[in-house]
Every structure is written in C-alpha cells, then in structure tokens.
Amino acid sequence: MTFPIRNFLLLSCLCLVPAFGFADIERGREIYSQVCFNCHGPKLEGGQGPALNDQFWQHGSSPEAILEVINKGVTGTPMIPYESVFPEADRKALRDFIVSEQEGLRETVRSIYPRDYFKGKRFTPELFDSVESESQTPLPENHYYIARDTDGVLRGKSKLYIKEPGNYQFKIRIKGKTSILINGKEVHYSDEKARKEPQINETFNLKPGVHEFEILHEERDPNNLRFWGALQKVGSNKQFVLVGRSLQGNIPKFVRAIPGSAQVVRKWIDGLPPRTLLCLLPNSVIVAYNPVNGEVVKSWHTAEVNQTPSLPDRSAKPSEINGEIISEQPTGGWDGSLVRFIRYEIDGENVIIVSQVDGEEKKTRIEPKGPKAYTLTVQ
C-alpha cells in the first residue's frame, strides 16, 4: 500500500510539536503570512521586529511565554496586544506555528551549585538533585555562559527542538568535567583530569520533536567557560552551539525614523563607505549619502537601521539596513576636484548637508516625497 506524501508531512508536523494539531499550525501560518511578516520577516528572520527563529528570546522561548507576548504585546514597541484582535483559537494557532519553526536550544535555565559538594564525584542528575543550587537563571540567549567571578558547578536544562531527523553527536573541546544527557540518557561524559576512566561520546538518533537536554559541567578555574561544545548532525554542517558569551544587557536594537523630524546617524554598514551619512527621513526612507563626493550610494524605503548584536558569536557585527531598495533614486554628486564636508543640519523633515566644493559652500537638501521616495536639490 502506498503512503501519500501529504500523510507523511502531516505526521512530521504532529511529531515536531505533538501538543498542537496540524490544522492549528496551518491556521497560524496563514495569520503570520497576513500580519506578522511585515515586522518579523517572511521567514521569521526578523526585520522591524526581532527574528522569531534564532536563539535570542528576550521575553522567553516557551510556548506559554510566546503566547503571552502575542496576547499582551510589548510595551514601548510596535508589538501590539492581539488578544483584542484575534480570537483565542487563532492566537494559539499563531503560537503553534511559531513553535513549529524552532530549532536548537530553547527554554534554557542555568543553575549554579557549590563546588565542594561535587569534589571527586561522578556527575549524575541524581547527585545534583541531592543538593540545593545557589542560583537559577533563565538565559534568553539559549546557550550557556557564566560570569567571571562564578565559583561553582553548572547544571543547565533546555528544550532541544529538532526538525531534521538523523544521527547526531556532540563535538566537544574537553575542559574540566562534563556530562550531557538527551531525554535522560547520558550520551557524553568526559573528565580532563581522569583520562584513564571511560569517556563517552555516543552517536544517537533524534526524531523531529522536542527533546530534553541537560548539561552538567565543572572547570577548575572560576572564570568564563573555556569548554566549547556543539550538537552536530552527522554528515551535515548543521550544528547547535551550546556555549557562548552573554549579551550583557544588549537586546535587539533598531534605529527608526522619527515622525515629523529627520535625523542623521553614522553607523558601520557593510558595503558602504566608512564616512557615509545615513539620513533617516520621517517617511521611513533612508538615504546613504557619501560626503566625500556628494553622491547618494543607496537608498531604501520602509527602512530602519538594525544594530542587533550578532547572536551566534556575540561579535560586534556591523549595523544593517532593513528595507526595500529604491531603484530610481536621485544620485547627486559634485563636479569639483576638492570637496570638504563641513556639517549637516536638520530642518524639520529635511536634511541639509553643507560642503565646500573648490572653496565654494554648497548645500544639498534631502526631502521626503510621498511614502517611498525623496528629492535631492543642491543650493
């Protein structure tokens, strides 16, 4: 008997999020594609609003926390409360769809335990259960880190979301003593100081769904983790990193147009000259103006500057422009051989850039035009 592909896909979705029904996910996908994609991106990759498929969840990554944000919104942001817009069934369906798109660690909680209690003992969950932790901290980054002055043993618990079935294995740089468990079964054990003892690093099969992840770890020095680890899909480049650095209070950050007033910012944008002036007009048009030659390098409508820190490696990545490229744009530019940028001015909704061209003062005026355009005039 043949097995229709539609039935296979249905079973896959049900396995991935067993608490939610297929119809709920499809209804949630429909709502997302009609409403949410404007801010969070067509593929949940983020835009004016934060990404909904990466590691960082400022307000919590559990199904309950996601539903709470959908219901109540986020004060001070464009995220409105949808409990007065959609019925409860639709809001839950939207939550179900977002949850079905998750991969990697979520709902991560770090607990720190007193070091002396564990001296010379083999790590097991039962050993940790027998003593009280000194602290328990939810980690919105959904990977593990500790403060430099932490002197204790780490126990971490997460939900592990898997979308691609297959064989997996942990890639570990051994530092200190580490035990990792998936669904209660130990699949990795290593002890840097006891190399003669049996070390474990199994290859194991994971089906699509939500799995229990637990890590027990200790290093000799009370410092940031030197341990590094990732869950790797065998025969694939797909991996989920376990350890990183704290965002240290940084959250997704966007610079957007201010209603009624233009503004100019200077941010490092990959692909733009280093001295570029980003002119944010109140119609959400951004004009990248190069004061070295008076030319417009690029322009975007429905745009914003994304200053969100880089989540995978905590690096200070360059800011990005989110928006739609304006294909037919005024370009500007000077004919003079000696150009010197002097200053910029804000005149209500307009930006005035003052330059000296071959000894003569010139003013470039950039003004909003309609919802998706601008004009550029030289005075």
C-alpha positions as CSV (number, residue, x, y, z in Angstrom):
1,M,0.0,0.0,0.0
2,T,1.4,3.4,-1.0
3,F,1.7,6.1,1.7
4,P,0.7,9.6,0.4
5,I,3.3,12.3,0.9
6,R,0.7,14.5,2.4
7,N,0.2,12.0,5.2
8,F,3.9,11.8,5.8
9,L,4.1,15.6,6.1
10,L,1.1,15.6,8.4
11,L,2.8,13.0,10.7
12,S,6.0,15.0,10.6
13,C,4.3,18.2,11.8
14,L,2.5,16.2,14.6
15,C,5.8,14.7,15.7
16,L,7.5,18.0,15.8
17,V,5.0,19.6,18.1
18,P,2.9,16.8,19.5
19,A,0.8,19.0,21.7
20,F,-0.5,21.0,18.8
21,G,-2.6,20.0,15.8
22,F,-1.8,20.2,12.1
23,A,-4.8,22.4,11.5
24,D,-3.6,24.8,14.2
25,I,-0.2,25.2,12.6
26,E,-1.7,25.8,9.1
27,R,-4.0,28.5,10.5
28,G,-1.1,30.1,12.4
29,R,1.0,30.1,9.2
30,E,-1.9,31.9,7.4
31,I,-2.2,34.5,10.1
32,Y,1.6,35.0,10.2
33,S,1.8,35.5,6.4
34,Q,-1.0,38.1,6.5
35,V,0.0,40.1,9.6
36,C,3.3,39.2,11.3
37,F,5.6,39.0,8.3
38,N,5.6,42.8,7.9
39,C,7.7,43.2,11.1
40,H,9.2,39.8,11.7
41,G,10.1,38.8,8.1
42,P,8.5,36.4,5.6
43,K,10.7,33.5,7.1
44,L,10.7,34.7,10.7
45,E,14.2,36.1,10.1
46,G,13.4,39.5,11.6
47,G,13.0,43.0,10.2
48,Q,11.4,45.8,12.0
49,G,10.8,43.3,14.8
50,P,13.1,40.7,16.1
51,A,13.7,37.3,14.5
52,L,11.4,34.6,15.7
53,N,13.6,31.6,14.7
54,D,17.0,32.4,16.2
55,Q,18.5,31.7,19.7
56,F,17.7,35.0,21.4
57,W,14.3,35.3,23.1
58,Q,14.2,38.3,25.3
59,H,10.7,37.6,26.7
60,G,11.0,33.8,26.9
61,S,11.0,31.0,24.4
62,S,8.5,28.6,25.9
63,P,5.1,28.2,24.2
64,E,3.5,29.9,27.2
65,A,5.8,32.9,27.0
66,I,5.3,33.2,23.2
67,L,1.5,33.2,23.7
68,E,1.8,35.8,26.4
69,V,3.6,38.2,24.1
70,I,1.0,37.6,21.3
71,N,-1.8,38.2,23.8
72,K,-0.4,41.2,25.7
73,G,2.1,42.8,23.2
74,V,5.3,44.5,24.3
75,T,5.0,48.0,25.8
76,G,7.1,50.6,24.1
77,T,7.4,48.7,20.8
78,P,5.2,48.3,17.7
79,M,4.1,44.8,19.1
80,I,0.5,45.4,20.0
81,P,-1.7,43.1,22.1
82,Y,-3.5,40.8,19.8
83,E,-6.0,39.5,22.4
84,S,-8.4,42.1,21.2
85,V,-7.7,41.5,17.5
86,F,-7.9,37.7,17.1
87,P,-10.0,35.0,18.9
88,E,-8.1,32.8,21.3
89,A,-8.1,29.8,18.9
90,D,-6.3,32.0,16.3
91,R,-3.8,33.3,18.8
92,K,-2.9,29.8,19.9
93,A,-2.7,28.7,16.3
94,L,-0.2,31.5,15.6
95,R,1.8,30.4,18.7
96,D,1.8,26.8,17.4
97,F,3.1,27.9,14.0
98,I,6.0,29.9,15.6
99,V,6.9,27.0,17.9
100,S,6.8,24.5,15.0
101,E,9.6,26.6,13.3
102,Q,12.1,26.4,16.2
103,E,15.4,24.6,16.1
104,G,18.1,24.2,18.7
105,L,18.0,25.0,22.4
106,R,15.1,26.9,24.0
107,E,13.8,27.5,27.5
108,T,17.3,27.4,28.8
109,V,17.9,27.7,32.6
110,R,21.3,27.8,34.2
111,S,21.8,26.6,37.8
112,I,25.0,27.0,39.8
113,Y,25.9,24.6,42.6
114,P,28.5,24.8,45.4
115,R,31.8,23.3,44.1
116,D,32.9,21.5,47.3
117,Y,30.0,19.1,47.3
118,F,31.0,17.6,44.0
119,K,34.7,17.1,44.6
120,G,35.8,13.7,43.4
121,K,32.3,12.5,42.5
122,R,31.0,11.2,39.2
123,F,28.4,13.6,37.7
124,T,24.8,12.3,37.6
125,P,21.5,14.1,37.7
126,E,20.7,12.3,40.9
127,L,23.8,13.8,42.5
128,F,22.7,17.3,41.6
129,D,19.1,16.6,42.8
130,S,20.5,15.8,46.3
131,V,21.7,19.3,46.9
132,E,20.2,22.8,46.6
133,S,21.5,25.2,43.9
134,E,22.8,28.6,44.8
135,S,21.1,30.3,41.8
136,Q,18.8,29.6,38.9
137,T,18.8,31.9,35.9
138,P,16.8,31.8,32.7
139,L,19.2,32.6,29.7
140,P,17.5,34.4,26.9
141,E,20.5,33.7,24.6
142,N,19.7,29.9,24.9
143,H,23.3,28.9,25.3
144,Y,25.4,28.7,28.4
145,Y,27.8,31.1,30.0
146,I,28.9,32.1,33.5
147,A,30.2,35.3,35.0
148,R,34.0,35.7,35.5
149,D,33.7,35.5,39.3
150,T,31.5,32.4,39.4
151,D,33.0,29.7,41.6
152,G,30.7,26.7,41.2
153,V,29.4,23.8,39.2
154,L,27.0,24.4,36.3
155,R,23.8,22.5,35.6
156,G,21.9,23.5,32.5
157,K,18.5,22.4,31.3
158,S,16.9,23.2,27.9
159,K,14.3,22.0,25.5
160,L,16.0,20.8,22.3
161,Y,14.0,21.4,19.1
162,I,14.8,19.1,16.2
163,K,13.3,19.5,12.7
164,E,15.6,17.2,10.7
165,P,15.7,13.5,11.7
166,G,19.0,11.8,11.7
167,N,22.1,10.8,13.7
168,Y,23.6,13.4,15.9
169,Q,26.8,13.6,18.0
170,F,28.3,16.2,20.4
171,K,31.5,17.9,19.2
172,I,33.3,18.8,22.5
173,R,36.5,20.6,23.4
174,I,37.2,18.9,26.6
175,K,37.8,21.2,29.5
176,G,37.1,20.1,33.1
177,K,34.4,17.6,33.7
178,T,31.2,17.3,31.5
179,S,28.2,15.1,31.3
180,I,25.5,15.6,28.7
181,L,22.1,13.9,28.7
182,I,19.4,13.7,26.0
183,N,16.0,12.6,27.2
184,G,17.5,11.4,30.4
185,K,20.2,9.2,28.7
186,E,23.9,10.1,29.1
187,V,25.4,10.5,25.6
188,H,28.6,12.3,26.5
189,Y,30.9,12.1,29.5
190,S,34.5,13.5,29.7
191,D,36.9,14.3,32.5
192,E,40.0,16.2,31.7
193,K,41.7,15.1,34.9
194,A,40.8,11.4,34.6
195,R,41.6,10.4,31.1
196,K,42.0,6.7,32.1
197,E,38.4,6.5,33.1
198,P,35.8,5.5,30.4
199,Q,34.9,8.5,28.2
200,I,31.6,8.5,26.4
201,N,30.6,10.3,23.2
202,E,27.8,8.4,21.5
203,T,26.2,8.9,18.2
204,F,22.5,8.9,18.7
205,N,19.3,9.2,16.6
206,L,16.9,12.1,17.0
207,K,13.4,12.3,15.6
208,P,11.7,15.6,14.8
209,G,10.2,16.9,18.0
210,V,11.1,18.5,21.4
211,H,13.7,16.7,23.4
212,E,15.1,17.2,26.9
213,F,18.7,18.5,27.1
214,E,20.8,18.6,30.2
215,I,24.4,19.5,30.8
216,L,26.5,19.1,34.0
217,H,29.8,20.8,33.9
218,E,32.7,21.9,36.1
219,E,36.1,23.6,35.4
220,R,38.9,24.2,37.8
221,D,39.1,28.0,37.4
222,P,36.3,30.3,38.4
223,N,36.2,32.0,35.1
224,N,34.3,32.2,31.8
225,L,33.8,28.7,30.3
226,R,36.8,27.5,28.3
227,F,34.7,24.5,27.4
228,W,33.2,24.6,23.9
229,G,30.6,22.3,22.5
230,A,28.0,21.9,19.8
231,L,25.4,19.3,18.7
232,Q,26.3,18.2,15.2
233,K,24.1,16.4,12.7
234,V,26.3,13.6,11.3
235,G,27.2,14.1,7.7
236,S,25.9,17.7,7.7
237,N,27.1,21.2,8.5
238,K,24.0,21.7,10.7
239,Q,25.0,22.3,14.4
240,F,23.6,23.9,17.5
241,V,26.2,25.6,19.7
242,L,25.9,25.0,23.4
243,V,28.2,27.7,24.8
244,G,28.7,31.4,24.0
245,R,29.0,34.8,25.7
246,S,26.4,36.8,27.4
247,L,24.7,39.7,25.6
248,Q,25.4,41.7,28.8
249,G,22.1,43.5,28.6
250,N,22.1,44.1,24.9
251,I,18.9,43.3,23.2
252,P,17.8,43.6,19.5
253,K,18.1,47.3,18.7
254,F,16.7,49.3,15.8
255,V,17.0,52.9,14.8
256,R,13.8,54.0,13.0
257,A,12.5,57.2,11.6
258,I,11.0,59.8,14.0
259,P,7.6,61.1,12.9
260,G,7.8,64.7,11.9
261,S,11.6,65.1,12.1
262,A,14.6,63.9,10.1
263,Q,17.7,62.5,11.7
264,V,21.2,61.6,10.7
265,V,23.2,58.7,12.1
266,R,26.7,57.3,11.4
267,K,26.9,53.5,11.6
268,W,29.2,51.0,10.1
269,I,27.3,49.3,7.3
270,D,29.0,46.6,5.3
271,G,29.4,47.7,1.7
272,L,29.1,51.4,2.3
273,P,31.9,54.0,2.5
274,P,33.1,54.5,6.1
275,R,32.1,58.1,6.3
276,T,28.6,57.6,5.0
277,L,25.8,59.7,6.5
278,L,22.6,57.7,7.0
279,C,19.8,60.3,6.5
280,L,16.6,58.9,8.1
281,L,13.5,60.7,6.8
282,P,10.2,60.7,8.6
283,N,8.6,58.7,5.7
284,S,10.9,55.8,6.7
285,V,13.2,56.4,3.7
286,I,16.9,56.1,4.5
287,V,19.4,57.8,2.2
288,A,23.1,56.7,2.4
289,Y,25.0,59.9,1.5
290,N,28.7,59.9,0.8
291,P,30.1,63.4,1.9
292,V,33.4,62.7,0.2
293,N,31.9,63.1,-3.3
294,G,28.3,64.3,-2.6
295,E,26.8,61.1,-4.1
296,V,23.9,59.0,-2.9
297,V,25.3,55.5,-2.5
298,K,22.0,53.7,-1.9
299,S,18.5,54.5,-0.6
300,W,15.7,52.4,0.9
301,H,12.1,52.8,1.7
302,T,10.2,51.2,4.6
303,A,13.6,51.1,6.2
304,E,15.4,51.0,9.5
305,V,18.9,50.5,10.9
306,N,19.4,47.2,12.6
307,Q,22.0,47.4,15.4
308,T,21.2,44.0,16.9
309,P,24.4,42.2,18.2
310,S,25.5,39.1,16.4
311,L,23.8,36.2,18.2
312,P,25.9,33.2,17.1
313,D,29.3,34.5,18.3
314,R,28.5,37.7,20.3
315,S,30.7,39.7,17.9
316,A,30.2,43.4,17.3
317,K,28.9,42.9,13.8
318,P,28.2,45.9,11.6
319,S,24.8,47.5,11.6
320,E,22.5,46.6,8.8
321,I,19.8,48.4,6.7
322,N,16.5,46.6,6.6
323,G,14.2,47.9,3.8
324,E,13.4,47.9,0.1
325,I,16.0,49.3,-2.3
326,I,14.8,52.4,-4.2
327,S,15.8,51.6,-7.7
328,E,15.2,55.0,-9.3
329,Q,16.9,57.5,-7.0
330,P,18.4,61.0,-7.2
331,T,22.2,60.4,-7.2
332,G,23.7,63.8,-6.6
333,G,27.5,64.3,-6.8
334,W,30.0,67.1,-7.2
335,D,32.0,68.2,-10.3
336,G,34.7,69.9,-8.2
337,S,38.1,68.5,-7.6
338,L,38.4,69.5,-3.9
339,V,35.4,68.6,-1.7
340,R,35.3,69.1,2.1
341,F,32.4,68.1,4.2
342,I,31.6,70.8,6.8
343,R,28.4,69.8,8.7
344,Y,24.8,68.6,8.4
345,E,21.7,70.3,9.6
346,I,18.1,69.1,10.4
347,D,15.4,71.4,9.1
348,G,12.2,69.8,10.3
349,E,11.6,66.8,8.0
350,N,14.6,67.6,5.8
351,V,18.3,67.0,6.0
352,I,20.7,69.7,4.8
353,I,24.3,68.7,4.1
354,V,26.8,71.5,3.9
355,S,30.1,71.0,1.9
356,Q,32.8,73.1,0.5
357,V,33.5,72.4,-3.2
358,D,36.5,74.1,-4.7
359,G,36.3,76.7,-2.0
360,E,32.6,77.5,-2.5
361,E,30.0,76.5,0.1
362,K,27.3,74.1,-1.3
363,K,24.2,72.8,0.4
364,T,22.5,69.5,-0.5
365,R,18.9,69.3,0.6
366,I,17.3,65.9,1.0
367,E,13.5,65.9,1.5
368,P,10.8,63.1,1.9
369,K,8.5,62.7,-1.0
370,G,5.4,60.6,-0.5
371,P,5.6,57.3,1.4
372,K,8.5,55.7,-0.5
373,A,10.7,58.4,-2.1
374,Y,12.8,61.5,-1.7
375,T,14.1,64.6,-3.6
376,L,17.6,65.9,-3.7
377,T,18.4,69.5,-4.5
378,V,21.7,71.5,-4.5
379,Q,21.6,75.1,-3.3
